[in-house]
Amino acid sequence: METRPRGRDGTGVTNTDAGPGLVEPVPGYRTRVVDEGARDGPAVVLLHGTPLDLRAWDPLVPALRATRRVVRFDARGHGVAEDVPVPDVGRLAADVVAVLDHLGVADAHVVGHSWGGEIAQRVAVEHPGRVARLSLVCTRASPFPPFGELAASLRGGTVDLEALLGRWFTPAERAEPAGAAATVRAWLRDADRERWAEALDMIATFDGLADLAAVAAPADVVVAELDAVATPAHMAEIARTLPDAACHVLPGARHLAPLQHADAIARVLLA
């Protein structure tokens, strides 16, 4: 994957079934939307983590689009929308609804990874009628203060990107010239540091665990066994709080599971 992908028309925009995907679902927020797959199938909306963008779901989409309408987009501060400041999580949840409205989708299976999982939680809590099913992948529902320190290091120019990669990939994976680690390294290097820091500040203070008790939609909680942030213990607590949740553990997986364990996650989402 290139760090700034080109669409088939050479414009830098990812093309979709419906043509070039730049839209403005909310005034002042112009983003890239990919809408593909089975148009008569259930809709699935995929919400990426930080500082990634919609391409983080590339390994997963092929398994879904034969039977699902698959929607993904760049959140504020990320991808083609990196010049848009990251607001509060309620505004980010409203953006998801605005994209669904733009596409004429009444409700969807909402899937969120990491930071995107926190946005997905707010969609389920604040816009329950739009969520047919909720899937949370390697995310948190309680504050994670160390990310406030990481945000400060980004703003101060002292962040160690290789140390971050060491949380997600083995030394052998980081040494490969191509593959997931190389792709993520390029994402980290090219990310807007302030936008990334804004998203990390949100994760550092996000506190929505108690609210999950009111979520009526059936839910999946997908756990990476070796995740040091969205730990198995914390995600088990999320699963216990949700009224109708099934917990799935991915053995040997780390935080960026959608990039490396897409087939296993797809099996959960299609079940």
C-alpha positions in Angstrom: 0.0 0.0 0.0 1.2 3.5 -0.8 1.2 6.1 1.9 -1.0 8.3 -0.4 -2.8 5.9 -2.7 -3.8 6.8 -6.2 -7.3 5.9 -7.6 -7.6 4.5 -11.0 -8.2 8.0 -12.3 -4.9 9.3 -10.9 -6.5 11.9 -8.7 -5.4 10.5 -5.4 -9.0 9.5 -4.6 -10.0 5.9 -4.0 -12.6 4.9 -6.6 -15.8 3.0 -5.6 -18.7 1.3 -7.3 -20.4 4.6 -7.5 -17.3 6.6 -8.7 -14.8 8.9 -7.0 -15.5 8.9 -3.3 -14.9 12.5 -2.0 -18.0 13.8 -0.2 -18.9 16.4 2.4 -21.3 14.6 4.8 -21.1 17.5 7.2 -20.2 21.1 6.2 -16.5 21.7 6.7 -15.6 17.9 6.7 -14.7 16.6 3.3 -13.6 13.0 3.3 -13.2 9.9 1.2 -16.0 7.4 1.3 -15.7 3.9 -0.2 -19.1 2.1 -0.7 -18.7 -1.3 -2.3 -19.9 -4.9 -2.2 -23.4 -6.4 -2.3 -25.8 -3.5 -2.6 -28.7 -5.7 -1.6 -26.9 -7.1 1.4 -26.8 -5.9 5.0 -24.6 -2.7 5.4 -21.4 -2.9 7.4 -19.6 0.4 8.3 -15.9 0.0 9.2 -14.3 2.6 11.6 -10.5 2.7 11.6 -8.0 3.5 14.4 -5.5 6.3 14.7 -3.4 7.4 12.9 -4.6 5.0 10.2 -7.3 5.6 7.6 -9.8 3.6 5.7 -7.1 1.5 4.0 -6.5 -0.3 7.4 -9.5 -2.4 6.4 -8.1 -3.5 3.0 -7.2 -7.0 4.2 -10.7 -7.6 5.6 -13.0 -6.1 2.9 -12.6 -8.9 0.3 -14.2 -11.5 2.7 -17.2 -9.2 3.4 -18.1 -7.7 0.1 -19.5 -10.8 -1.6 -22.5 -10.7 0.8 -22.3 -7.3 2.5 -22.5 -3.7 1.5 -19.2 -2.4 2.9 -18.8 1.3 3.8 -15.7 2.9 5.1 -14.4 6.5 5.3 -11.5 8.6 6.6 -12.4 10.0 10.0 -11.6 13.7 10.8 -7.9 14.3 11.1 -7.0 11.2 9.1 -6.4 10.2 5.5 -7.7 12.8 3.0 -9.4 14.6 6.0 -6.1 15.1 7.9 -6.5 18.9 7.8 -9.8 18.7 9.8 -9.3 18.9 13.6 -10.5 15.9 15.7 -13.5 17.0 17.7 -15.2 15.3 20.7 -16.4 11.7 20.3 -20.0 12.7 20.1 -19.3 14.7 16.9 -17.3 11.8 15.5 -20.3 9.5 16.1 -22.6 12.0 14.4 -20.2 11.9 11.4 -20.9 8.1 11.1 -24.6 8.8 11.0 -24.1 11.6 8.4 -22.2 9.2 6.1 -25.0 6.7 6.4 -27.5 9.4 5.7 -25.5 10.5 2.6 -25.6 6.9 1.3 -29.2 6.3 2.2 -28.4 3.5 4.7 -31.0 3.2 7.5 -29.0 1.1 9.8 -25.8 -0.8 9.7 -23.5 -3.3 11.4 -21.1 -0.9 13.0 -17.5 -2.2 13.3 -14.8 -0.2 15.1 -11.1 -0.9 15.7 -9.2 0.8 18.5 -10.0 4.5 18.4 -12.7 3.6 15.9 -14.2 1.2 18.4 -14.7 4.1 20.8 -16.5 6.0 18.1 -18.6 2.9 17.4 -19.6 2.7 21.0 -20.9 6.3 20.9 -22.9 5.6 17.8 -24.5 2.6 19.6 -25.3 4.7 22.7 -26.3 8.0 21.1 -27.9 6.7 17.8 -29.2 3.2 18.7 -31.7 3.1 15.9 -28.9 3.2 13.4 -27.0 0.2 14.8 -28.2 -3.3 13.8 -25.1 -4.9 15.3 -22.0 -3.7 17.0 -18.5 -5.2 16.7 -15.7 -3.9 18.8 -12.2 -4.9 17.8 -9.2 -4.2 20.2 -10.7 -1.1 21.8 -11.2 0.4 25.2 -14.2 1.8 27.0 -12.3 3.3 30.0 -9.5 5.9 30.1 -6.0 5.0 29.1 -3.8 7.8 30.6 -0.5 6.7 29.0 -1.8 7.9 25.6 -1.9 11.4 27.0 1.8 11.1 27.5 2.2 9.7 24.0 0.2 12.7 22.7 2.6 15.1 24.5 5.6 13.3 22.9 4.1 13.7 19.5 3.6 17.4 20.0 7.1 17.8 21.5 8.8 15.9 18.7 10.2 13.2 20.9 8.1 10.2 19.9 10.0 7.0 19.1 8.1 5.5 16.1 10.1 2.2 16.2 9.2 1.8 19.8 5.6 2.1 18.9 6.0 -0.5 16.2 7.6 -2.8 18.8 4.3 -2.9 20.6 2.5 -4.2 17.5 5.0 -6.3 15.6 7.8 -8.8 16.3 11.4 -7.9 15.4 11.2 -10.2 12.4 8.0 -8.5 11.1 9.6 -5.0 11.6 12.7 -6.1 9.6 10.6 -7.1 6.5 10.9 -4.6 3.7 7.3 -5.0 2.8 4.2 -6.2 4.7 2.1 -4.9 7.5 4.9 -3.4 9.6 6.3 -1.5 6.7 2.9 -0.2 5.8 2.2 1.0 9.3 5.7 2.6 9.6 4.9 4.7 6.6 1.5 5.7 8.1 3.1 6.7 11.4 5.8 8.7 9.6 3.4 10.6 7.4 0.6 11.1 10.0 -0.3 14.7 11.0 1.2 14.7 14.5 -1.4 17.2 15.9 -4.4 15.3 14.6 -2.9 12.0 15.9 -2.3 13.6 19.3 -5.9 14.9 19.4 -7.2 11.3 18.8 -4.8 9.9 21.5 -6.0 12.5 23.9 -9.5 11.2 23.3 -8.5 7.6 24.0 -6.6 8.8 27.2 -9.8 10.2 28.7 -12.6 8.2 27.0 -14.9 6.8 29.7 -18.0 5.1 28.3 -18.0 1.6 29.9 -21.1 2.2 32.1 -23.1 3.5 29.1 -22.7 0.2 27.3 -25.2 -1.4 29.6 -27.9 0.4 27.7 -26.9 -0.9 24.2 -29.6 -3.2 22.9 -28.0 -4.3 19.7 -26.2 -7.7 19.6 -22.5 -7.2 19.9 -19.2 -8.9 19.2 -16.1 -8.2 21.3 -13.0 -9.3 19.4 -9.9 -9.6 21.6 -6.2 -9.8 20.6 -4.5 -12.1 23.1 -1.3 -10.1 23.2 -2.8 -6.6 23.2 -1.2 -4.4 25.8 -3.7 -1.5 25.4 -7.1 -3.1 24.8 -6.1 -6.0 27.1 -8.1 -9.2 27.2 -9.1 -8.4 30.8 -10.5 -5.0 29.8 -12.3 -6.3 26.8 -13.8 -9.1 28.8 -15.2 -6.4 31.1 -16.7 -4.7 28.0 -18.3 -8.0 27.0 -19.8 -8.4 30.5 -21.2 -4.9 30.4 -22.9 -5.2 27.0 -26.3 -6.9 27.5 -26.0 -9.2 24.4 -22.3 -9.8 23.6 -20.1 -12.6 22.5 -16.4 -12.5 23.2 -13.9 -13.9 20.7 -10.2 -14.2 21.5 -7.6 -14.2 18.6 -4.6 -16.3 19.9 -1.2 -14.8 19.3 -2.7 -11.5 17.9 -1.7 -8.0 18.8 -3.4 -4.6 18.6 -3.4 -4.2 14.9 -5.3 -7.5 14.4 -7.4 -6.2 11.3 -4.1 -6.0 9.3 -2.8 -9.4 10.3 -5.8 -11.5 11.3 -8.4 -10.3 8.8 -9.7 -13.8 8.0 -10.4 -14.6 11.7 -12.2 -11.3 12.2 -14.2 -11.8 9.0 -15.5 -15.1 10.3 -16.8 -13.3 13.5 -18.4 -10.5 11.5 -20.1 -12.9 9.1 -21.3 -15.4 11.7 
